[in-house]
Amino acid sequence: MISASSKTASVLLPRVHRVASLLKRWLLGTHQGAVSREPLAYDLDAFTFRFNRRTSRYRGKLFSRLVEQAVAVEPAPYSRLVAGTHHK
């Protein structure tokens, strides 16, 4: 918890201001200040996808690789995905 620490937020979370700034700039540029609730989750997912891949090489091949992996890997049923997880 930040309030329990003697350190400032910028020390504990050094890049949070940069991410917030980039997100604000992206939203203003994309939506011209008219952001609505309905597509916001989708827009944040798109921003996250782009942010996490901003420094990767061969960005043009990312979609192609994603499709290749989706075809090459066996489907995983939900029961197998949650097997062994403990629900609180």
Backbone as ProteinMPNN parsed JSONL, in Angstrom:
{"seq_chain_A": "MISASSKTASVLLPRVHRVASLLKRWLLGTHQGAVSREPLAYDLDAFTFRFNRRTSRYRGKLFSRLVEQAVAVEPAPYSRLVAGTHHK", "coords_chain_A": {"N_chain_A": [[0.84, -1.166, 0.0], [0.654, 2.156, -0.902], [0.229, 4.417, 0.718], [1.068, 3.532, 3.188], [3.747, 3.448, 2.987], [6.914, 5.135, 3.107], [7.877, 6.022, 0.798], [7.507, 7.823, -2.294], [4.863, 7.834, -4.777], [5.937, 7.954, -7.352], [8.399, 6.784, -6.993], [7.786, 4.19, -6.151], [6.185, 3.303, -8.264], [7.515, 3.743, -10.974], [6.975, 4.119, -13.753], [4.327, 4.669, -14.087], [3.248, 7.223, -14.485], [4.113, 7.815, -17.056], [2.758, 5.88, -18.579], [0.101, 6.629, -18.036], [0.091, 9.188, -19.17], [0.639, 8.6, -21.887], [-1.658, 7.096, -22.437], [-3.701, 9.007, -22.09], [-3.015, 10.828, -24.142], [-3.301, 9.152, -26.371], [-6.058, 8.517, -26.219], [-7.185, 11.081, -26.546], [-6.25, 11.706, -29.101], [-7.326, 9.63, -30.655], [-10.101, 9.611, -30.109], [-10.798, 12.242, -30.072], [-11.467, 13.546, -27.701], [-14.033, 12.64, -27.134], [-14.986, 10.258, -25.448], [-16.704, 7.276, -24.871], [-18.534, 5.064, -22.667], [-19.268, 2.472, -23.583], [-17.51, 1.304, -25.713], [-15.132, 1.486, -24.323], [-13.693, -0.486, -22.807], [-12.827, -2.193, -24.843], [-11.252, -0.39, -26.287], [-9.268, 0.154, -24.368], [-8.116, -2.375, -24.184], [-7.028, -2.538, -26.762], [-5.186, -0.417, -26.631], [-3.485, -1.427, -24.631], [-2.494, -3.723, -25.905], [-1.055, -2.545, -28.028], [0.74, -0.942, -26.557], [2.242, -2.84, -25.106], [3.63, -4.003, -27.151], [5.203, -2.087, -28.289], [7.962, -1.841, -28.519], [8.805, -4.082, -29.793], [10.525, -6.04, -32.226], [9.873, -6.551, -35.701], [7.109, -5.859, -35.933], [5.101, -5.968, -37.834], [4.723, -8.633, -38.32], [3.398, -9.668, -36.156], [0.578, -10.219, -36.03], [0.374, -12.225, -37.918], [1.973, -14.212, -36.699], [0.463, -14.67, -34.397], [-1.873, -15.807, -35.5], [-0.726, -18.106, -36.637], [0.108, -19.448, -34.304], [-2.372, -19.857, -33.081], [-3.512, -21.693, -34.8], [-1.733, -23.824, -34.679], [-1.75, -24.787, -32.062], [-3.386, -26.961, -29.819], [-6.869, -26.77, -28.933], [-7.877, -25.497, -25.756], [-9.94, -26.627, -23.357], [-12.231, -24.999, -21.112], [-12.421, -26.254, -18.59], [-9.925, -27.459, -18.319], [-8.291, -25.221, -18.281], [-8.91, -24.006, -15.852], [-8.371, -25.955, -14.044], [-6.917, -26.987, -11.078], [-6.729, -24.442, -10.062], [-7.47, -22.352, -7.311], [-10.413, -21.183, -6.029], [-11.366, -18.268, -4.375]], "CA_chain_A": [[0.0, 0.0, 0.0], [1.495, 3.331, -1.055], [0.09, 5.329, 1.852], [1.783, 2.98, 4.333], [5.175, 3.53, 2.713], [7.484, 6.484, 3.146], [8.296, 6.337, -0.569], [6.496, 8.478, -3.121], [4.292, 6.988, -5.824], [6.836, 7.903, -8.51], [9.492, 5.854, -6.679], [7.227, 2.845, -6.115], [5.65, 2.988, -9.585], [8.24, 4.75, -11.754], [6.5, 4.347, -15.12], [2.881, 4.829, -14.117], [2.931, 8.528, -15.056], [4.337, 7.729, -18.502], [1.651, 5.115, -19.152], [-1.104, 7.466, -17.952], [0.25, 10.255, -20.145], [0.458, 8.006, -23.221], [-3.058, 6.719, -22.573], [-4.48, 10.241, -22.295], [-2.714, 11.337, -25.475], [-3.896, 8.233, -27.331], [-7.512, 8.701, -26.194], [-7.516, 12.381, -27.155], [-5.984, 11.636, -30.528], [-8.221, 8.673, -31.298], [-11.518, 9.938, -29.913], [-10.974, 13.704, -30.086], [-12.081, 13.954, -26.442], [-15.389, 12.093, -26.988], [-14.861, 8.86, -25.04], [-17.937, 6.759, -24.28], [-18.323, 3.869, -21.839], [-19.493, 1.189, -24.247], [-16.322, 0.687, -26.316], [-13.918, 1.837, -23.583], [-12.923, -1.691, -22.471], [-12.186, -2.63, -26.094], [-10.2, 0.583, -26.582], [-8.168, -0.056, -23.416], [-7.43, -3.6, -24.618], [-6.234, -2.193, -27.943], [-4.061, 0.382, -26.155], [-2.577, -2.329, -23.921], [-1.838, -4.547, -26.924], [-0.057, -1.714, -28.724], [1.761, -0.506, -25.595], [3.115, -3.976, -24.781], [4.413, -4.388, -28.328], [5.756, -0.869, -28.893], [9.401, -1.948, -28.76], [9.151, -5.373, -30.388], [10.949, -6.054, -33.621], [8.992, -7.251, -36.623], [5.725, -5.615, -35.527], [4.195, -6.353, -38.901], [4.516, -10.076, -38.302], [2.75, -10.088, -34.917], [-0.716, -10.838, -36.3], [0.655, -13.484, -38.613], [2.442, -15.176, -35.694], [-0.675, -14.99, -33.54], [-2.712, -16.741, -36.245], [0.012, -19.361, -36.733], [0.04, -20.119, -33.007], [-3.754, -20.276, -32.843], [-3.775, -22.878, -35.617], [-0.819, -24.901, -34.321], [-1.943, -25.24, -30.684], [-4.668, -27.619, -29.553], [-7.782, -25.974, -28.112], [-7.861, -25.801, -24.326], [-11.262, -26.431, -22.77], [-12.277, -24.193, -19.886], [-12.163, -27.097, -17.415], [-8.478, -27.654, -18.211], [-7.674, -23.935, -17.938], [-9.117, -23.678, -14.437], [-7.986, -27.09, -13.215], [-5.823, -26.689, -10.154], [-6.822, -23.103, -9.477], [-8.301, -22.305, -6.105], [-11.304, -20.029, -5.997], [-11.501, -17.716, -3.013]], "C_chain_A": [[0.894, 1.24, 0.0], [1.414, 4.233, 0.167], [0.833, 4.83, 3.087], [3.304, 3.09, 4.171], [5.649, 4.979, 2.819], [7.937, 6.929, 1.752], [7.151, 6.987, -1.338], [6.002, 7.516, -4.199], [5.236, 6.875, -7.014], [8.043, 7.001, -8.254], [8.975, 4.418, -6.716], [6.734, 2.38, -7.486], [6.255, 3.952, -10.604], [7.675, 5.05, -13.143], [5.004, 4.618, -15.216], [2.475, 6.168, -14.735], [3.101, 8.519, -16.571], [3.179, 6.989, -19.176], [0.376, 5.947, -19.145], [-1.05, 8.583, -18.988], [0.037, 9.742, -21.573], [-0.997, 7.625, -23.464], [-3.929, 7.946, -22.834], [-4.264, 10.789, -23.699], [-3.354, 10.475, -26.551], [-5.411, 8.413, -27.386], [-7.915, 10.023, -26.842], [-7.295, 12.359, -28.664], [-6.96, 10.737, -31.267], [-9.676, 9.119, -31.254], [-11.822, 11.436, -29.914], [-11.718, 14.185, -28.843], [-13.471, 13.399, -26.2], [-15.313, 10.602, -26.681], [-16.18, 8.423, -24.42], [-17.657, 5.436, -23.574], [-18.358, 2.569, -22.632], [-18.218, 0.594, -24.858], [-15.035, 0.914, -25.515], [-13.076, 0.61, -23.239], [-12.17, -2.206, -23.696], [-11.023, -1.696, -26.429], [-9.004, 0.416, -25.651], [-7.402, -1.336, -23.743], [-6.53, -3.322, -25.814], [-5.006, -1.38, -27.543], [-3.024, -0.516, -25.477], [-1.799, -3.195, -24.896], [-0.728, -3.76, -27.61], [1.074, -1.298, -27.787], [2.746, -1.637, -25.31], [3.991, -4.4, -25.948], [5.128, -3.21, -28.978], [7.231, -0.992, -29.212], [9.788, -3.256, -29.447], [9.589, -5.21, -31.845], [9.911, -6.805, -34.432], [7.52, -7.092, -36.243], [4.72, -6.046, -36.585], [3.863, -7.836, -38.907], [3.731, -10.553, -37.082], [1.422, -10.786, -35.175], [-0.531, -12.182, -36.975], [1.1, -14.558, -37.624], [1.32, -15.602, -34.762], [-1.579, -16.012, -34.219], [-2.022, -18.098, -36.359], [-0.057, -20.142, -35.427], [-1.359, -20.633, -32.715], [-4.077, -21.554, -33.612], [-2.943, -24.065, -35.137], [-1.101, -25.51, -32.946], [-3.33, -25.865, -30.538], [-5.564, -26.713, -28.715], [-7.71, -26.424, -26.651], [-9.251, -25.562, -23.754], [-11.172, -25.681, -21.439], [-11.917, -25.029, -18.664], [-10.665, -27.34, -17.222], [-7.769, -26.353, -17.814], [-7.784, -23.635, -16.461], [-8.76, -24.82, -13.503], [-6.789, -26.706, -12.345], [-5.83, -25.291, -9.589], [-7.75, -23.15, -8.282], [-9.122, -21.041, -6.114], [-11.461, -19.574, -4.563], [-12.918, -17.311, -2.738]], "O_chain_A": [[1.798, 1.35, 0.828], [2.434, 4.762, 0.608], [1.194, 5.631, 3.95], [4.051, 2.849, 5.119], [4.873, 5.917, 2.64], [8.333, 8.079, 1.559], [5.978, 6.73, -1.066], [6.648, 6.51, -4.491], [5.329, 5.811, -7.626], [8.648, 6.503, -9.204], [9.641, 3.529, -7.247], [6.854, 1.203, -7.828], [5.58, 4.879, -11.052], [7.885, 6.148, -13.658], [4.473, 4.779, -16.315], [1.465, 6.242, -15.434], [2.321, 9.146, -17.289], [2.682, 7.419, -20.216], [-0.354, 5.971, -20.136], [-2.063, 8.885, -19.619], [-0.66, 10.372, -22.368], [-1.514, 7.809, -24.567], [-4.798, 7.918, -23.706], [-5.222, 11.173, -24.371], [-3.888, 10.994, -27.531], [-5.99, 8.458, -28.471], [-8.882, 10.073, -27.603], [-8.08, 12.938, -29.416], [-7.374, 11.05, -32.383], [-10.395, 9.015, -32.248], [-12.976, 11.841, -29.773], [-12.51, 15.125, -28.918], [-14.049, 13.663, -25.146], [-15.55, 9.775, -27.561], [-16.718, 9.106, -23.548], [-16.66, 4.771, -23.856], [-17.563, 1.664, -22.378], [-17.88, -0.545, -24.535], [-13.953, 0.567, -25.989], [-11.853, 0.661, -23.367], [-11.01, -2.606, -23.595], [-9.942, -2.15, -26.806], [-7.857, 0.523, -26.086], [-6.181, -1.383, -23.599], [-5.402, -3.811, -25.875], [-3.91, -1.618, -28.052], [-1.825, -0.379, -25.722], [-0.593, -3.384, -24.741], [0.394, -4.244, -27.756], [2.24, -1.302, -28.183], [3.956, -1.411, -25.276], [4.993, -5.088, -25.751], [5.608, -3.326, -30.106], [7.715, -0.299, -30.107], [10.973, -3.512, -29.661], [9.085, -4.359, -32.579], [9.155, -7.61, -33.889], [6.77, -8.069, -36.231], [3.604, -6.447, -36.254], [2.832, -8.244, -39.443], [3.425, -11.741, -36.986], [1.162, -11.842, -34.597], [-1.203, -13.157, -36.639], [0.645, -15.699, -37.709], [1.238, -16.77, -34.38], [-2.007, -16.978, -33.587], [-2.668, -19.133, -36.194], [-0.258, -21.356, -35.436], [-1.52, -21.721, -32.163], [-4.829, -22.399, -33.128], [-3.412, -25.202, -35.187], [-0.718, -26.654, -32.699], [-4.316, -25.354, -31.07], [-5.068, -25.964, -27.873], [-7.505, -27.604, -26.366], [-9.698, -24.418, -23.673], [-10.157, -25.734, -20.745], [-11.184, -24.562, -17.792], [-10.19, -27.419, -16.089], [-6.768, -26.381, -17.098], [-6.862, -23.072, -15.87], [-8.839, -24.665, -12.284], [-5.79, -26.173, -12.828], [-5.018, -24.975, -8.719], [-8.713, -23.918, -8.264], [-8.575, -19.942, -6.198], [-11.663, -20.38, -3.655], [-13.222, -16.827, -1.648]]}, "name": "protein", "num_of_chains": 1, "seq": "MISASSKTASVLLPRVHRVASLLKRWLLGTHQGAVSREPLAYDLDAFTFRFNRRTSRYRGKLFSRLVEQAVAVEPAPYSRLVAGTHHK"}
